[in-house]
């Protein structure tokens, strides 16, 4: 109960309000559609960064050591 106010502060509220404003104005939808029309370069870059993130690399290495996770 005491952690929430430390995490969701005025700065995060302002960021969420800005995101909501972009959604309600249609700006987000326009950006989303345009991203799809040009083969999703921003999304692909985000996915690539996430795939290469240390926690993902370590996770793949750990799962490779767990034969019971492998199909068949």
N, C-alpha and C positions, 0 to 999 in steps of 0.2 A: 504493500500500500504506500510505502514511502518512496519507492524507487521511481514510480511513474512521473511525478513532478520533476525529478532530476533529469529524466530522459526527454519527456515532452515538455519543453520549455517554450518561451515566446518565439525563439528563433525557429523551432520545428513547427510551431503553429503557423507562423508566417509562411514557411515553405509549403505546408499543406494547403494553406489558403491560396497561395499562388498556383499550385497544381490544380486545385479545384476551379479557379478562375479560368485557367487555360482549357480545362475540359468543358466548362460551361460555355465558353466563347466559341468553341469549335476549333481553336488553334491546335490543340492536341490531335484531334481527328485529322486535320489537314496534314500535319506533320507525319502522322502514322501512315496515311494513304500515300503521300509522296515517298516516304521511305520504302514502301512496298513497290512502288512503280520503278524505283531505281535499283532494284535487286537487294534491298536491305543492308547497305554497307555499315550503318551504325550498329544495327542488331548483330551482324556477323562479327564486327570488331569486339563488341561486348562479350559475345559467346566465346571468341578466341581468347580474350583476356581471362575470362572465368575458367576456361579449360586449362589454361597455363598457370593459374593461381596455385601457390604452394600447397594449400589444403587439398585441392583437387588432385595434384600430382601424388601427394602422400596417400590420399585415399585410394587411388588406383593401385599404388604399390602394395598397400596393405590388403586390399581385396584380392590381389593376385596371389597372396600368400595363404588365402583361405579357400582350399579346394572345395569345401562344401557349398560355396557360393556359385561355383561353376555349373552351368546347365549340363544335363546328361550325365 
